[in-house]
């Protein structure tokens, strides 16, 4: 939780350097969460089309981005 507080303080503070360093963190967290849940979904037998629907992208996009990271099924 301390990391989140520091992130919010940096992003909302008056120091542009700290704010700019903090700016990519939410996007990076979202990418990590998506990768984790794509792996979880595939392990539960979900199709690329099902995963893509929930991520709001095409099945080709989600497959291209995540297929190389997954263990062989």
CORFENRA-V491629 format. One record per pair of residues at least 4 apart in sequence whose C-alpha atoms are under 8 Angstrom apart, sorted by the first residue. I is the first residue (numbers start at 1). GAP is how many residues later the second one is. If there is no record, write none. Layout:
i=I gap=GAP
i=I gap=GAP
//
This chain:
i=1 gap=4
i=2 gap=4
i=3 gap=4
i=4 gap=4
i=5 gap=4
i=6 gap=4
i=7 gap=4
i=7 gap=15
i=7 gap=18
i=8 gap=4
i=9 gap=4
i=10 gap=5
i=10 gap=8
i=10 gap=9
i=10 gap=12
i=11 gap=7
i=11 gap=8
i=11 gap=9
i=11 gap=11
i=11 gap=12
i=12 gap=7
i=13 gap=5
i=13 gap=6
i=14 gap=5
i=15 gap=4
i=16 gap=4
i=17 gap=4
i=18 gap=4
i=19 gap=4
i=20 gap=4
i=24 gap=4
i=25 gap=4
i=26 gap=4
i=27 gap=4
i=28 gap=4
i=29 gap=4
i=30 gap=4
i=31 gap=4
i=32 gap=4
i=33 gap=4
i=34 gap=4
i=35 gap=4
i=35 gap=31
i=36 gap=4
i=37 gap=4
i=38 gap=4
i=38 gap=13
i=38 gap=28
i=39 gap=4
i=39 gap=31
i=40 gap=4
i=41 gap=4
i=41 gap=5
i=41 gap=10
i=42 gap=4
i=42 gap=5
i=42 gap=6
i=46 gap=4
i=46 gap=5
i=47 gap=4
i=48 gap=4
i=48 gap=11
i=48 gap=12
i=48 gap=14
i=48 gap=15
i=49 gap=4
i=49 gap=9
i=49 gap=10
i=50 gap=4
i=50 gap=9
i=51 gap=4
i=51 gap=8
i=51 gap=11
i=52 gap=4
i=52 gap=5
i=52 gap=6
i=52 gap=7
i=52 gap=9
i=52 gap=10
i=53 gap=4
i=53 gap=5
i=53 gap=6
i=57 gap=4
i=57 gap=5
i=58 gap=4
i=59 gap=4
i=60 gap=4
i=61 gap=4
i=62 gap=4
i=62 gap=5
i=63 gap=4
i=64 gap=4
i=66 gap=4
//
